[in-house]
Amino acid sequence: MIIYRAAFSSEVETKWDDEIWTLHSSEAAATAKVDELVEGIMKKLKATDYITCISSKTNFRHDIYPDYKANRSAKRKPLCIKALTEYMYDYHNGLIVDNLEADDLIGVLCTRNPKDTIAVSGDKDFGTLPITWYNHLKDEITTTKLKQAKRFHLIQTLTGDAIDGYKGLKGVGIKTAEKILDKNGATWETVVNEYKKHDLTEDDALLTARLAYILQKQHYNLETKKIKLWTPRK
């Protein structure tokens, strides 16, 4: 998010004549914006150390659902993305792990040491993690308990995520999903039954649940780099 915000904010439109416009970006201005954003977060949290998590070019979710985030392919990326990613990696303690998105890497690291870490993201999906996280876009710090995290994951499974390009149940948004769980219980069985009401199967529900799940320490081994897909407890 920091890379994209810095890149977009550094783009400048220039009109050369009545018909010609160009878009350019200063790499120096963009990297300065990265520094500013990181320093602002560190100051806000009074933190002394940090790791910048960067998404790998490969992603295990594509193995189970090839259309994951395919809806973003037509969207223009801002200028300087490659240069900023390299800068973030080199100068802001960057970490990249094959087949993991930045969110997964954060999830694994924070659940390994929840008392001494805080995640930073503006993504609502972090509500599925039993950790403390700082939403830098809303300037909010939240500590999510395990029960709350599990419940929000079930909500995500019911609703899907249009931004990430995978569907849940048609017509079911967050409020409707909350009502379903309040009425029938916040359990996997409730989710499966709701899928069946929509002429879908438990396998459909399981695929959505795995796409929505941000990996935690028990689902990824940093040494062997093996991923364990989320599976509901019977």
N, C-alpha and C positions, 0 to 999 in steps of 0.2 A: 504493500500500500504506500509506503514511504517513497519507493522508487517511482511509482506511477504519479503520485501527487507532485513530486519534484519535477518530473519530466513534463507533465502537462502545464504546470505553472511557469515553466521556463520557455514555453513556445511563444513566438512573436509573429504576428501576421504583418506583412509588408505589402503595400500597394505601390507598384512601380509606375503604372499609367492607368488609363481608363479600363483596361482589360486584364492586366497581368497582376496576379497576387502570388506571393510565395509565403511559405511557412518555414521559419528557421529557429534554431535553438542554440543557445550558448552552453557548451559543456561546463564551463567554469561556473556559470550562474546555476546550472542544474545541480552540480555537486555541492555548491554552497548551500542550496536549499535542502539537500539531504542532510548536511551537517547541522543546519538550523533545526530541522524537524527532530533529529535524534537527540540533540542537546536539550531541546525543549521537553521531550519526554523524560529524559534522565533527570532533569531538574525537577520536574513535576513529581516524580516518584522518589526522589532523593536516593536514587540507585547508584551503586558504585561500580557495577560491572554489567555487561550485557552481551548477548549473542544475537546476531542478525540472521534470521532463518530465511533462506531463499529456496524457492521451489526448483526441483530438479526438472530437466527437460523431459524426462520420462515419468510416468505416473501409473501406479498400480491400478487405479480406477479405470483406466482405459482398457486394461486386460479383461475386466468383468463387464464393462459397458463402453464400447468404442465411441459412442456419441457423447460421452461426458465432456461438457463444456464446448461441444462442437458449435453451439450457437454463437460463440464469441469469435469464431474464425473470420467472420466478415467485418468485424469491428476494427477500426484503425488503432494501432498502438501509437503512443506518443513517440516523438523523436528522442534519441539519446538513451533508449531503454537498455541496449546492450552495454554501452559505456557506463551507465549508472549502476548496472548490476555488477559489473567488474569492479567499479569503485567501491560499492557497498561491501563486496566480498573482501577486497584487499585492505580497506581502511576502517571498516566497522565490524571487525570480527565475524565475518560471514561464515555460514555453515550451509553446505548443500549435501544432501544424502540421496543417492540414486533411488528413483521410484517414489519419493515422498514429496508431497506438497509442503510448503512452508507451514501451513496449519498443522499438518501431521507431526512435523518435526517439533514444533512448539508444544503440541499436546503430549508427545512422548517425554520431552525434557521436563516439562512442568509437573506431570504426574509422577515422575521419578523423584522429584524433590519439591512437593507442593508448599512446604512451609517457608522455603527460602527463595522462591521464584514468583514472578508475576508475569503473566503473558500480556502482550500489547497487540491489540488488533481492533479494528472497527467492524469486524464481521460478527453478526449475531450468532453464527454457528458455534462460537466459543462458549455459549450457554450450555453446550452438551458436555463440557469438561468440568470435573470436580476440582476446580482450581480458583485462584484469584486472578482476575484479568482486568486490564485497564483499556477501556474503549477511548482511544485518543481522539476519535471524531466527535464524541459526545462529552468528553472529559468526565467519564464515570468509572469508578472502581467498584467491582462486584466480586464477592466471594460466593461461588456456587457449591452447594452441598451435593453429595453423591446422588441422593434421591431426586433432587431438582434436575441434575444433569441427565439422569436416566429418563426422566419424564420429558425433558425437552427433546431428547433424541427420538423418543416415540412420536412427539409432535412433528418433528422434521420428517419422519418416515410417513406420516399421514399426509403432510402437505407437499412433500417434494421441494425442489428448489429450482425455480425457473431461471435464476441467474446462472446456476451451474449446469443447466440444461438437462435435468432429469425430473420426471413427473412423479407426483404422489397421486392422491385421489382427486378426481375431477370435482371442482366446486368446494373443496375442503381447504380453508385457510387456517391461520393460527387460532383464531377465536373458535371456529367450528371444531378444530382438533381438540382444543382444551375442553370443550363441552362434552365431546365423545369420551375422553378419558375421565372426566369428572363423573359422568353418568355410569360408565361401565367398568371403571378401574384402569389405572395406569399400568397396564400389563401388555406383554407381547400378544397374548390371546385376544385382547381387545382390538389390537391393530390388525391381526389376521382376520378376525371376524368382519371388521369394517371393509377390508379389501375384498372379501368374499361377497359382501353385499354389493360391491361394484363390479361383480363378475371377474374378479382377479384372483390370483392364487397366493398361497403363502410364499412361494418362490418369488413372486413379484414384490411382495412386501420385504422379503429378505434382501433382494437386490437393492431396493431403495434404502433400506436401513444401512447397508454396507457402504453405499455411496455417501450417505449423510454422516456417517460416523467418522469423527476425527480420531486418529489412532492415539492410544494411550500406552503406557509402559508395558502392559501385559500383552499388547498386540504387535509389538515390534522389538526385535532384539538388535540393539545398536552394534553389537559385536559381529553376529552372524549375518545381519541385515535381512533377516527373514521376517516376512509379514504374516500375521495371523488374522484372517478376516473375522470381523465381528460375527458372533453366533449367539442367538438368544438362549438363555438358560431355561430348561424345561422345568 
